[in-house]
Amino acid sequence: MDWTRAVDGYCERIGPEFWAEPINAVTNLAFLIAALVMWPRVQGLGRWLCGILFAIGVGSFLFHTFAQPWAGVADVLPILLFILVYIFAANRDFWGLSPWPALGLTALFFPYAALTVPVFQWLGLGGSSGYAPVALLIALYGIALRSRAPALSRGLLLGAAILALSITFRALDLPLCAGLPLGTHFLWHILNAIMLGWMIEVWRRHVLAGRARGR
């Protein structure tokens, strides 16, 4: 595989140059801002989530500037890591599982994604199909936790809704390209940064509420 070949997958990009996607590149600042805003508000696993969120912004910036396969890996890996760490946090702190069961349940994300991604591809989401199962999973957690933790449930469902809207803009980037030369991918960055920051806040509020009840 040629790790340095040019990749042109977004409406805004019109050439191989470093700044061929200026809006897509610059809007990655939203991830960095979200990470920096949340960093002083959390401890423990929350700090890991903030660090990964910062890495998402850096990786996405690299992909929307260099636009080469190696940068694509730098873009995708932090996103996957955030998903897995958050699922572990949800299993441990939302459901009260001990670490090993929480980790084992987290590993089930891989067969879950393998089963659901083709469904979303069939529904026409194309390259965004890999993210749709995450929105569905957040919604399922929110629904399942409705009786156990109503405030947490509402927070998760809001996160799922923001992510669904974000995925919609990501999926529309190329189909709307003829009428919107700038594309819509930059809205994926902004909304996704808001959603990820919000998901960290949802976790923080639940953990703090649990500690308050423990007193």
C-alpha positions in Angstrom: 0.0 0.0 0.0 1.2 3.5 -0.9 0.9 5.4 2.4 1.7 8.7 0.7 -0.7 8.7 -2.2 -3.1 11.6 -2.5 -6.6 11.0 -1.1 -9.6 13.1 -2.4 -12.7 12.2 -0.4 -14.3 15.5 0.4 -16.2 18.1 -1.5 -14.0 21.0 -0.4 -10.7 19.4 -1.7 -9.9 20.5 -5.2 -6.2 19.4 -5.3 -3.4 17.7 -3.4 -2.1 20.9 -1.8 -1.7 21.1 2.0 -4.3 23.9 2.4 -6.7 22.5 -0.2 -9.4 22.0 2.5 -9.0 25.1 4.6 -12.4 25.0 6.3 -12.3 21.3 7.0 -8.8 21.7 8.4 -9.5 24.8 10.6 -12.7 23.5 12.0 -10.8 20.8 13.8 -10.0 23.5 16.3 -13.5 22.6 17.7 -12.2 19.3 19.0 -9.2 21.0 20.7 -11.4 23.6 22.2 -13.9 21.0 23.5 -11.0 19.0 25.0 -9.5 22.0 26.7 -12.8 23.2 28.1 -13.5 19.7 29.6 -10.0 19.0 30.9 -10.3 21.0 34.2 -13.8 19.7 34.8 -12.9 16.0 35.0 -10.5 13.7 36.7 -9.4 10.1 36.2 -10.9 8.4 33.1 -12.3 11.8 32.1 -8.8 13.1 31.6 -8.1 10.2 29.2 -11.2 11.0 27.2 -10.1 14.6 27.0 -6.7 13.6 25.8 -8.1 11.3 23.2 -10.5 14.1 22.1 -7.6 16.4 21.6 -5.9 13.7 19.5 -9.0 13.4 17.4 -8.6 17.1 16.4 -4.9 16.6 15.6 -5.5 13.5 13.6 -8.4 15.0 11.6 -6.3 18.1 10.9 -3.5 15.9 9.5 -5.9 14.1 7.3 -7.6 17.2 5.9 -4.2 18.8 5.2 -1.8 16.0 4.1 -4.7 13.9 2.8 -2.7 10.7 2.6 -3.5 7.2 3.9 -1.1 7.4 6.9 -3.0 10.6 8.0 -6.3 8.8 7.5 -5.1 6.2 10.1 -4.1 9.1 12.4 -7.7 10.4 11.9 -9.6 7.2 12.6 -7.6 5.5 15.4 -8.3 8.2 18.0 -12.0 8.1 17.2 -12.1 4.3 17.7 -10.1 4.7 20.9 -12.6 7.3 22.2 -15.5 5.0 21.4 -13.9 2.0 23.2 -12.9 4.0 26.3 -16.3 5.6 26.6 -18.1 2.3 26.3 -15.9 0.9 29.1 -16.6 4.0 31.2 -20.3 3.6 30.5 -20.3 -0.1 31.4 -18.3 0.6 34.6 -19.9 3.8 35.8 -23.4 3.7 34.3 -24.1 0.1 34.9 -21.8 -0.4 38.0 -19.9 -3.3 36.5 -16.4 -4.2 37.8 -13.5 -3.6 35.4 -13.2 -7.0 33.8 -16.8 -7.5 32.9 -16.9 -3.9 31.7 -13.9 -4.6 29.5 -15.4 -7.8 28.2 -18.7 -6.1 27.3 -16.7 -3.3 25.6 -15.1 -5.9 23.3 -18.5 -6.8 22.0 -18.5 -3.5 20.1 -16.5 -5.1 17.4 -19.1 -7.9 16.4 -21.8 -5.3 17.0 -20.2 -3.0 14.5 -19.6 -5.8 12.1 -23.3 -6.6 12.1 -24.7 -3.1 11.9 -22.3 -1.3 9.5 -23.6 -3.3 6.5 -27.2 -2.3 7.5 -26.4 1.4 7.4 -24.5 0.9 4.1 -27.6 -0.7 2.7 -29.6 2.4 3.9 -27.3 4.6 1.8 -25.0 6.2 4.4 -21.9 5.2 2.4 -18.6 6.2 4.1 -20.6 7.4 7.2 -21.9 3.9 7.9 -19.1 3.2 10.3 -20.3 6.0 12.6 -24.0 5.3 12.6 -23.8 2.3 14.9 -22.3 4.5 17.5 -25.2 6.8 17.5 -27.6 3.8 17.7 -25.6 2.3 20.6 -25.7 5.6 22.6 -29.4 5.7 22.0 -29.8 2.1 23.2 -27.9 2.9 26.3 -30.0 5.9 26.9 -33.3 4.0 26.5 -32.0 1.1 28.7 -31.0 3.5 31.5 -34.3 5.5 31.4 -35.7 4.0 34.7 -32.3 3.5 36.4 -31.0 7.0 35.8 -33.4 9.4 34.0 -31.0 12.4 33.9 -28.3 10.2 32.5 -30.7 8.8 30.0 -31.7 12.2 28.7 -28.1 13.2 28.4 -27.2 10.2 26.3 -30.3 10.6 24.1 -29.3 14.2 23.4 -25.8 13.0 22.5 -27.2 10.4 20.2 -29.4 13.1 18.5 -26.4 15.4 18.0 -24.3 12.6 16.6 -27.1 11.6 14.2 -27.3 15.2 12.9 -23.6 15.3 12.6 -23.5 12.0 10.6 -26.2 13.4 8.3 -24.0 16.4 7.4 -21.1 14.1 6.9 -23.1 11.9 4.6 -24.4 14.8 2.6 -21.0 16.3 1.8 -20.5 14.7 -1.6 -24.2 14.4 -2.7 -24.6 18.2 -2.2 -21.2 19.1 -3.6 -22.5 20.5 -6.9 -24.7 23.1 -5.2 -22.5 23.6 -2.2 -18.8 23.7 -3.3 -17.7 24.2 0.3 -19.4 20.9 1.3 -20.9 20.0 4.6 -18.1 18.0 6.2 -17.0 21.0 8.4 -20.4 20.8 10.1 -19.5 17.2 11.1 -16.4 18.5 12.8 -18.2 21.2 14.7 -21.2 19.1 15.8 -19.0 16.1 16.6 -16.8 18.2 18.8 -19.9 19.5 20.6 -21.2 15.9 21.0 -18.0 14.4 22.3 -17.5 17.2 24.8 -21.1 16.8 25.9 -20.6 13.0 26.3 -17.7 13.6 28.6 -19.9 16.1 30.5 -22.7 13.5 30.8 -20.2 11.0 32.3 -18.9 13.7 34.7 -22.3 14.6 35.9 -23.3 11.0 36.5 -20.1 10.2 38.4 -20.5 13.3 40.6 -24.1 12.5 41.3 -23.0 9.0 42.3 -20.4 10.3 44.7 -23.0 12.7 46.2 -25.4 9.9 46.9 -22.5 7.9 48.4 -22.0 10.5 51.0 
